Amino acid sequence: MSKRTSYLLGILLTIIFGTILYYFFCCKPCLEAANKEAEGENIVAEPEAKAVTKNAFSAIDSKSSLKFDASDNFNFKGSAFSVLEPVSKGLKSEIESLSTYIKDNPGKNIDITGYYKSEENNTSAFPNLGLARANAVKNYFVSHGMSSKVINTYGKLDNGLVPDTSNRYYGPLSYNIKTIDANNTSESDRLKALHDAIITNPLVLYFDTASASINLNAEQRDKVARILRFIDKADKASIKTIGHSDNSGNKDTNIRLALDRAEFAKNYLVRNGILSSKINSFSKGSSEPIADNNTEEGKAKNRRVVVTLN
């Protein structure tokens, strides 16, 4: 073999050997890293668990800065508006202290705002689940000596609420104590306008012949909220449910049937947090039709309950 051939062969072997070393020490690690990165892109990351929302009870007088605090609050199951029992001793104690404070300081009112999520199912008679929850807490306050006249209830959407794994919401509420000027007559003016609106345009519920449930539309829910607001604020105010029937049966049967419907409507309102003592039921039977009983459409309109003020 000539020197020239040996020289060229040496160069060739050097190039081959160098290429092999370059692949193993440079290219291969890069390719492996790229493959791992590509594989990582196909891995779906587990969603980060959100912390459960736990709002403690806190009511602050916006004028005096006096504060009522408890480590617990009123709790609710998802899509429900009944307060979960038991209520803690610490919360009971603060509610009693707050009730005494409100009673001893005329002009003090408390706002209760209930919160809900859009994914919750509102089965209450109120426009939203938050207002239904606020009303349930209002009833608890009333049962502990506070007058409903000094309590205002509101409902508000809050999709940031996070329930626990059992779908329990901890304290989906907020509270604020405020002072009303004794010379402010706006509330009495609003109550008069509210009374007139309810009397002029009462809540009317229609019943099929085999009806065993009540499903309210948005307008009817608003009427329930307005009726409840009035009886909460007006002295000695109460509700009456008046049952009506078509003329299919005899007089006595129709009176009894219409009264059953009136009682059914009353019980529905009671289940939604309106005190039974505030509701009276009556029957008009078939004596006051609003449509022609000779047609099925007319009979359907006559099978109704009118919910209005006494």
Secondary structure as UniProt FT lines:
FT   HELIX           3..22
FT   HELIX           23..27
FT   HELIX           28..41
FT   STRAND          57..61
FT   TURN            62..64
FT   STRAND          67..70
FT   STRAND          75..77
FT   TURN            78..79
FT   HELIX           89..104
FT   TURN            106..107
FT   STRAND          108..116
FT   TURN            118..119
FT   HELIX           129..143
FT   TURN            144..145
FT   HELIX           148..150
FT   STRAND          151..157
FT   TURN            159..160
FT   TURN            165..166
FT   STRAND          168..170
FT   STRAND          173..179
FT   TURN            182..183
FT   HELIX           186..200
FT   STRAND          203..206
FT   TURN            209..210
FT   HELIX           218..233
FT   TURN            235..236
FT   STRAND          239..243
FT   HELIX           251..271
FT   TURN            272..273
FT   HELIX           276..278
FT   STRAND          279..283
FT   TURN            285..286
FT   TURN            293..294
FT   HELIX           296..302
FT   STRAND          304..309
//
